[in-house]
Amino acid sequence: MQEILLQAALDAGAEVRRGAWVRDVKPGPPPIVVVEHNGQVHEVQARLVVGADGRTSMVRKWAGFTVRRDPDRRLVAGVLFEGMPAAPEDTSYFAVKPEIGQMAILFPQGGARVRAYVIWPADTGRRLQGEGDIPRFMAESVRAGIPAEFFAQAKANGPLATFDGADTWVEHPYREGVALIGDAAAASDPSFGEGLSLTVRDTRVLRDRLLSHDDWEAAGQAYAEERTRYYHILHTCTEWFGQMFYELGPEAEARRAKAMPLIAQDETRIPDHMFCGPDLRLDDGVRRRFFGEE
Ligand SMILES: Cc1cc2nc3c(=O)[nH]c(=O)nc-3n(C[C@H](O)[C@H](O)[C@H](O)COP(=O)(O)OP(=O)(O)OC[C@H]3O[C@@H](n4cnc5c(N)ncnc54)[C@H](O)[C@@H]3O)c2cc1C
């Protein structure tokens, strides 16, 4: 995807500099980027700077944005396996065990390769990292409900790493000539798999605002307003899913005891925003249907 996007940018007339490192961003007007490339540092003045530097974004710090963060509730570990012919290739698996706050996910990639994730409570303090933790990763997947035979011949085909699940976000991702997109604007809990879709949507929404305004200050403000709107729809939805499927304790058990039998009778009670996107309606009626409180 990265190569395709870079080629499209080149074809559209952009100048692409690989191996360059941004050292500072000074908000405007006009905004300035300090770039280090081939051992040389120079400043670039721009009409607009777009910070797309990921979940640990320095652009948002340099440009003076305030970052908000959810409490640390979940950890997410992921690894690519080969040699998993028993996992049918036309099916993705979500195994959820709410009573231990744990989930395991398998996304078959074809050719017996499977991208696998395990999600578990952050307060265990346990992080799965590197080759030595692969057997533990498999055991935790099975504990969440994945059939053990899927892993009979499995071998890791990439690094195993653990990530924090907490969302981080900026309330209004535009100021003084600097717009933030993707994880820099808001990094959604990876266990819900929304981040790349949000990033691509941000790119489209910002592009459309720039094309429809001669005044790019107004375009940046309009982008940030819209970004905040749809991110908070998804964030609200992922919070509800967290309460329903991950939270531990008697209150959470009572919530599930009330909601699950109703969901089993009518699956449309589950909000579908994570698959269909943030254009679906989201209000207290949707919440009450999900939790069986109407
Ligand atoms: C375990 C895990 C599973 C995930 N699963 C899914 C999923 O199933 N579906 C989904 O939609 N999303 C998923 N995501 C989220 C997705 O990966 C991110 O939302 C997405 O990559 C964000 O894109 P980005 O371009 O904003 O940031 P990144 O992909 O992080 O890219 C940022 C880039 O900026 C560069 N950079 C940083 N600082 C500088 C600097 N100073 N100078 C120059 N370059 C710099 C970095 O090198 C990097 O290339 C997952 C994330 C994790 C951690």
The ligand as an ORCA input file, in Angstrom:
! r2SCAN-3c Opt
* xyz 0 1
  C      -1.241     -4.469     16.497
  C      -1.965     -3.514     15.594
  C      -3.002     -3.990     14.785
  C      -3.701     -3.130     13.947
  N      -4.711     -3.629     13.168
  C      -5.406     -2.802     12.372
  C      -6.461     -3.296     11.555
  O      -6.766     -4.486     11.551
  N      -7.147     -2.412     10.790
  C      -6.848     -1.082     10.771
  O      -7.514     -0.314     10.060
  N      -5.842     -0.587     11.521
  C      -5.119     -1.404     12.315
  N      -4.097     -0.913     13.076
  C      -3.845      0.536     13.067
  C      -3.031      1.000     11.867
  O      -1.819      0.281     11.774
  C      -2.734      2.487     12.063
  O      -3.926      3.161     12.389
  C      -2.160      3.103     10.804
  O      -0.935      2.485     10.471
  C      -1.932      4.598     11.033
  O      -1.311      5.137      9.908
  P      -0.462      6.461     10.036
  O       0.030      6.746      8.650
  O      -1.234      7.496     10.761
  O       0.762      6.110     10.991
  P       1.993      5.015     10.797
  O       1.497      3.903      9.969
  O       2.461      4.817     12.162
  O       3.020      5.857      9.931
  C       3.723      6.953     10.473
  C       4.977      7.142      9.640
  O       5.610      8.360     10.026
  C       7.009      8.141     10.047
  N       7.601      9.133     10.950
  C       7.396      9.274     12.284
  N       8.102     10.307     12.757
  C       8.766     10.840     11.696
  C       9.660     11.943     11.547
  N      10.013     12.711     12.576
  N      10.154     12.206     10.311
  C       9.806     11.435      9.240
  N       8.955     10.393      9.325
  C       8.453     10.099     10.539
  C       7.158      6.712     10.560
  O       8.424      6.192     10.219
  C       6.011      6.026      9.825
  O       6.415      5.572      8.555
  C      -3.366     -1.752     13.913
  C      -2.310     -1.266     14.716
  C      -1.622     -2.130     15.556
  C      -0.517     -1.581     16.424
*
